[in-house]
Amino acid sequence: MMHNLQLNLKNEPSILDWLKLLARFRVASLEQLQTIASLDKIDIDRWENENVLVRSDIPTLNGGMKTVLALGRKGAEEVARAGGKDISGIPYFTTARFKRSMFTIEHELGITDVGLCLHLLNEQNSTFKLLYWETTPQRIGTSVHVITRRGLETVPLVADAFFGVGVAQKSLWFLLEVDRGTIDLKRMAKKLSGYREWWQCQGPKHRFGVNNLRVLFLVPNMARLNALKNVWQTVSTKGGKGFVWFALQQTANLKHPQLFTEAVWQTLDFTDNRSLFNLVPDRRPEPGACG
């Protein structure tokens, strides 16, 4: 089977682009993958039968269906073989492990949107580099003690992703929180209090070895954004206002990504919207141009 798999992929090398993306970002919809690395023909049933991919078809709000994909065992083996790596470092799923609720899938796809925006920027702008991307809770989660009315409480801080980028010869680091607006503000106040305390006790330095880290909240609408900003305003009165930034989830649209290229972020340090970082214009010559 492995021999046949390698022959199939040799004849259709573009499927490897998908497998590598899934190895990095774990879960993606068919639409997301086609936006990043379009294939003229893709036989999902075939790759699923060969355990290259696993799939989940979930209903959408407009009454349709959405195909969501992840690496199967054979797909992970092929990615490992192509990169000269051990399969133990490549996440893959079985059909049983890939069963998820619609809510969970939509949340995971929101995280993937951000990762793929970074991937696109990495591919299209030579002055930008995606240095690191991690979503495994055990590798990025932490906790902090916060004093509340009930005494000292432990607040878990498990973000959706931790990533680093290289911009203008600087390394910048971020934690990502994709907020679906389903957690009440009381619980969010506790989480934001935890982030403020973590900032105060130099948590980013102790946990990740970095100082220039910011926490990014992506939210579904302006009402939620303003509500979380107000909570952060309340808990950050003694410092750390610029530690947490907010933007709308729609800015991570892969067809018109604004998340990392435009002034779409809000932070308490400024009254106007800000860019997350300033990209140097890509001055690579156009094809056929003389430099």
Backbone torsions as a table, in degrees:
resi	resn	phi	psi	omega
1	MET	NA	-42.8	-178.4
2	MET	-65.0	-36.2	178.8
3	HIS	-63.7	-44.7	179.2
4	ASN	-63.5	-38.4	179.5
5	LEU	-60.0	-46.8	-178.9
6	GLN	-63.0	-38.1	177.8
7	LEU	-64.8	-41.4	179.5
8	ASN	-61.2	-44.9	-177.9
9	LEU	-70.7	-29.4	176.6
10	LYS	-65.7	-36.8	178.8
11	ASN	-76.2	-23.5	-179.0
12	GLU	-131.9	68.8	-172.4
13	PRO	-64.6	-21.9	-176.6
14	SER	-66.3	-21.1	176.9
15	ILE	-63.6	-25.0	177.7
16	LEU	-62.6	-31.7	176.9
17	ASP	-59.4	-42.8	178.4
18	TRP	-65.3	-45.0	-177.4
19	LEU	-62.1	-39.7	179.9
20	LYS	-67.6	-38.4	177.0
21	LEU	-64.2	-41.6	179.4
22	LEU	-68.8	-32.1	176.5
23	ALA	-65.2	-31.0	-178.1
24	ARG	-88.5	-41.3	-172.5
25	PHE	-107.9	-2.1	168.0
26	ARG	75.9	-53.9	-174.7
27	VAL	-135.6	135.1	177.8
28	ALA	-152.8	149.5	175.4
29	SER	-81.3	161.3	176.2
30	LEU	-58.8	-40.1	179.7
31	GLU	-63.3	-42.8	178.4
32	GLN	-60.8	-46.2	-178.6
33	LEU	-65.3	-40.0	178.7
34	GLN	-65.7	-32.1	178.2
35	THR	-66.9	-38.4	-176.3
36	ILE	-84.2	-46.2	-176.3
37	ALA	-140.7	84.1	-173.2
38	SER	-70.7	136.8	173.7
39	LEU	-114.6	136.4	179.7
40	ASP	-62.8	-41.2	-180.0
41	LYS	-134.8	135.5	176.7
42	ILE	-142.0	118.9	-180.0
43	ASP	-98.1	88.3	-177.4
44	ILE	-60.1	-40.4	-178.7
45	ASP	-59.2	-41.1	-178.9
46	ARG	-63.6	-48.5	-177.4
47	TRP	-69.6	-29.4	175.7
48	GLU	-69.1	-43.1	179.3
49	ASN	-62.5	-32.7	179.5
50	GLU	-86.2	2.8	179.1
51	ASN	64.2	25.7	171.9
52	VAL	-78.5	-40.5	178.1
53	LEU	-125.6	153.4	164.6
54	VAL	-117.6	152.0	-173.1
55	ARG	-135.1	158.5	172.3
56	SER	-143.3	125.1	178.0
57	ASP	-101.0	117.7	-175.3
58	ILE	-119.3	150.4	177.8
59	PRO	-71.5	150.8	176.8
60	THR	-109.7	167.5	-176.9
61	LEU	-65.7	-25.1	-179.3
62	ASN	-88.5	9.1	176.6
63	GLY	91.9	-1.4	178.3
64	GLY	-90.1	-162.5	178.2
65	MET	-129.1	149.0	179.3
66	LYS	-123.8	130.4	177.6
67	THR	-92.1	123.8	-179.2
68	VAL	-116.8	135.9	-172.0
69	LEU	-125.3	153.1	172.2
70	ALA	-147.0	170.2	179.3
71	LEU	-72.6	135.8	165.9
72	GLY	-91.9	178.1	-177.4
73	ARG	-58.2	-47.1	-178.6
74	LYS	-66.1	-34.8	176.6
75	GLY	-64.6	-41.8	177.5
76	ALA	-64.2	-39.0	177.4
77	GLU	-61.5	-39.8	-178.5
78	GLU	-69.5	-39.7	177.0
79	VAL	-63.3	-42.0	178.6
80	ALA	-63.3	-43.7	-179.7
81	ARG	-63.6	-44.3	-178.0
82	ALA	-65.6	-32.5	-178.3
83	GLY	-98.5	2.2	-178.8
84	GLY	64.6	34.8	-177.2
85	LYS	-115.1	171.0	174.7
86	ASP	-89.7	140.5	-176.8
87	ILE	-65.6	-18.5	-178.0
88	SER	-62.5	-22.6	-179.5
89	GLY	-94.6	7.4	-176.5
90	ILE	-117.5	120.1	-178.1
91	PRO	-72.4	135.3	174.1
92	TYR	-144.2	166.5	-173.2
93	PHE	-127.1	155.2	163.0
94	THR	-100.0	166.0	179.1
95	THR	-59.2	-40.0	-179.2
96	ALA	-65.6	-40.6	-178.4
97	ARG	-74.2	-14.7	-176.2
98	PHE	-94.6	3.6	177.6
99	LYS	-75.5	122.5	-176.3
100	ARG	-142.8	159.2	174.8
101	SER	-75.1	160.8	177.5
102	MET	-59.3	-39.3	-179.9
103	PHE	-62.3	-45.3	-179.5
104	THR	-63.4	-43.2	179.4
105	ILE	-61.2	-45.9	-178.9
106	GLU	-63.0	-37.0	177.1
107	HIS	-64.8	-44.8	179.4
108	GLU	-64.2	-36.9	178.7
109	LEU	-69.1	-30.5	174.7
110	GLY	-64.4	-38.4	176.2
111	ILE	-66.3	-42.7	179.8
112	THR	-63.1	-36.6	176.8
113	ASP	-53.8	-44.9	-179.7
114	VAL	-65.7	-45.7	179.1
115	GLY	-60.4	-40.1	-179.4
116	LEU	-72.9	-30.9	172.3
117	CYS	-60.5	-42.9	177.3
118	LEU	-64.2	-41.1	178.8
119	HIS	-61.3	-44.8	178.5
120	LEU	-60.5	-45.0	-179.6
121	LEU	-63.7	-38.5	178.1
122	ASN	-63.0	-36.6	-178.7
123	GLU	-77.8	-29.8	-169.3
124	GLN	-102.7	-15.0	-176.4
125	ASN	-129.4	115.4	-175.6
126	SER	-71.8	-12.8	179.5
127	THR	-90.3	0.7	-178.7
128	PHE	-122.0	142.0	176.4
129	LYS	-140.9	131.0	172.1
130	LEU	-82.0	110.3	-174.1
131	LEU	-85.6	-33.7	-171.2
132	TYR	-160.6	143.0	175.4
133	TRP	-146.7	124.6	-178.4
134	GLU	-143.3	134.8	179.1
135	THR	-124.8	-0.8	-179.0
136	THR	-69.9	118.7	-176.3
137	PRO	-54.6	-38.5	-177.8
138	GLN	-65.9	-23.5	-177.7
139	ARG	-92.3	-17.8	-176.3
140	ILE	-124.2	-11.4	-177.6
141	GLY	-76.3	154.8	176.2
142	THR	-154.0	-173.3	176.5
143	SER	-151.9	164.4	-177.4
144	VAL	-149.2	152.5	177.5
145	HIS	-94.4	131.1	-179.1
146	VAL	-126.9	135.1	176.6
147	ILE	-81.9	122.1	178.3
148	THR	-122.9	-178.7	178.8
149	ARG	-62.8	-23.8	-179.8
150	ARG	-94.5	5.6	179.5
151	GLY	111.2	-156.7	-178.4
152	LEU	-82.2	121.4	179.9
153	GLU	-118.9	147.6	174.3
154	THR	-92.6	123.3	-179.4
155	VAL	-109.5	115.3	176.1
156	PRO	-72.1	139.2	177.1
157	LEU	-123.7	95.4	-179.3
158	VAL	-120.8	97.6	-178.9
159	ALA	-75.2	169.8	179.3
160	ASP	-81.8	-26.3	178.4
161	ALA	-160.2	153.1	171.1
162	PHE	-125.0	126.3	-178.6
163	PHE	-144.6	158.3	178.0
164	GLY	-129.5	145.8	178.9
165	VAL	-132.3	153.0	174.1
166	GLY	-107.6	120.0	-179.0
167	VAL	-136.6	125.0	177.2
168	ALA	51.1	46.7	177.0
169	GLN	63.8	21.1	175.0
170	LYS	-121.1	147.3	175.2
171	SER	-101.8	125.9	-179.6
172	LEU	-120.9	142.9	-172.1
173	TRP	-128.2	145.6	-172.5
174	PHE	-145.1	147.7	163.8
175	LEU	-107.0	138.7	-178.2
176	LEU	-111.4	131.6	173.0
177	GLU	-122.1	111.6	175.3
178	VAL	-92.4	105.5	-174.4
179	ASP	-95.9	122.0	-178.4
180	ARG	-91.6	-0.2	178.9
181	GLY	78.5	16.2	-175.8
182	THR	-100.5	-13.0	179.8
183	ILE	-94.5	131.0	-175.4
184	ASP	-66.4	159.0	-173.2
185	LEU	-66.5	-25.7	177.6
186	LYS	-64.0	-44.8	177.5
187	ARG	-69.1	-36.7	178.0
188	MET	-66.3	-33.8	177.3
189	ALA	-62.7	-38.2	178.3
190	LYS	-66.4	-42.7	178.8
191	LYS	-63.3	-45.5	-179.7
192	LEU	-66.8	-34.4	173.3
193	SER	-62.8	-37.9	176.8
194	GLY	-63.6	-42.8	177.6
195	TYR	-64.0	-38.4	179.3
196	ARG	-65.1	-42.7	178.5
197	GLU	-66.0	-38.7	178.8
198	TRP	-63.1	-41.3	175.5
199	TRP	-62.0	-44.2	-176.6
200	GLN	-61.9	-37.5	-177.8
201	CYS	-94.7	20.5	176.1
202	GLN	59.6	41.1	179.5
203	GLY	-57.9	-44.3	179.3
204	PRO	-57.5	-37.2	179.1
205	LYS	-67.9	-45.0	-177.1
206	HIS	-72.3	-37.0	-175.0
207	ARG	-83.5	-42.1	-172.9
208	PHE	-119.6	-7.0	-179.3
209	GLY	74.8	25.0	-179.8
210	VAL	-129.6	152.7	177.9
211	ASN	-105.3	-35.1	-173.2
212	ASN	-91.9	61.4	-179.5
213	LEU	-108.8	142.4	173.4
214	ARG	-128.5	152.0	177.3
215	VAL	-101.2	125.7	-176.3
216	LEU	-109.4	123.6	175.3
217	PHE	-106.0	121.6	171.0
218	LEU	-101.1	126.6	-172.5
219	VAL	-125.1	158.7	-172.1
220	PRO	-78.1	-23.8	-176.1
221	ASN	-158.1	170.5	-176.3
222	MET	-68.5	-32.0	178.3
223	ALA	-61.3	-43.7	178.8
224	ARG	-68.4	-40.3	179.4
225	LEU	-59.4	-48.5	-179.0
226	ASN	-64.7	-37.0	179.6
227	ALA	-64.6	-44.3	-179.8
228	LEU	-69.9	-36.0	175.7
229	LYS	-61.4	-40.4	178.6
230	ASN	-64.9	-39.3	176.7
231	VAL	-63.4	-45.6	-179.6
232	TRP	-64.0	-35.7	176.4
233	GLN	-59.9	-39.3	-178.4
234	THR	-70.9	-42.4	-173.5
235	VAL	-86.3	-12.4	-176.4
236	SER	-107.9	26.8	-178.7
237	THR	-65.0	-21.8	-178.6
238	LYS	-103.6	20.2	176.0
239	GLY	124.9	161.8	176.9
240	GLY	89.9	14.4	-175.7
241	LYS	-57.6	-35.7	-177.8
242	GLY	-85.9	6.3	-177.5
243	PHE	-78.0	-28.9	-176.9
244	VAL	-116.5	131.2	179.4
245	TRP	-121.6	153.4	-175.5
246	PHE	-130.3	142.7	174.3
247	ALA	-152.2	164.5	178.7
248	LEU	-83.2	144.3	-179.1
249	GLN	-62.5	-28.4	-178.4
250	GLN	-64.4	-17.7	178.7
251	THR	-73.5	-9.3	176.9
252	ALA	-97.2	21.1	176.4
253	ASN	-64.2	122.0	-173.4
254	LEU	-66.9	-26.9	-179.5
255	LYS	-78.0	-27.5	177.5
256	HIS	-139.9	65.4	-174.6
257	PRO	-69.2	129.7	177.7
258	GLN	-119.2	-13.1	-167.8
259	LEU	-52.4	-43.1	-175.4
260	PHE	-114.0	10.0	-177.9
261	THR	-123.3	-13.3	-175.3
262	GLU	-131.2	168.0	-179.2
263	ALA	-82.0	82.6	-177.4
264	VAL	-118.8	2.6	-174.9
265	TRP	-100.6	144.1	176.1
266	GLN	-117.5	139.0	178.6
267	THR	-146.0	153.4	-177.3
268	LEU	-69.6	-14.4	179.5
269	ASP	-72.2	-21.1	-175.5
270	PHE	-134.2	152.5	178.7
271	THR	-88.9	-20.5	179.4
272	ASP	-106.6	165.8	176.8
273	ASN	-66.6	147.3	-176.4
274	ARG	-126.7	156.1	167.3
275	SER	-82.3	148.5	-178.9
276	LEU	-68.5	-35.4	174.4
277	PHE	-158.2	162.0	-178.4
278	ASN	-98.5	112.3	178.5
279	LEU	-82.6	137.5	172.3
280	VAL	-75.6	133.2	179.8
281	PRO	-54.9	138.7	178.7
282	ASP	-76.6	116.8	-175.9
283	ARG	-106.0	24.0	175.1
284	ARG	-63.3	135.7	-177.9
285	PRO	-65.1	149.1	174.8
286	GLU	-65.9	153.4	178.0
287	PRO	-54.3	128.8	178.9
288	GLY	91.0	-8.3	-179.1
289	ALA	-80.5	152.1	177.0
290	CYS	-97.8	136.0	-178.4
291	GLY	-113.9	NA	NA
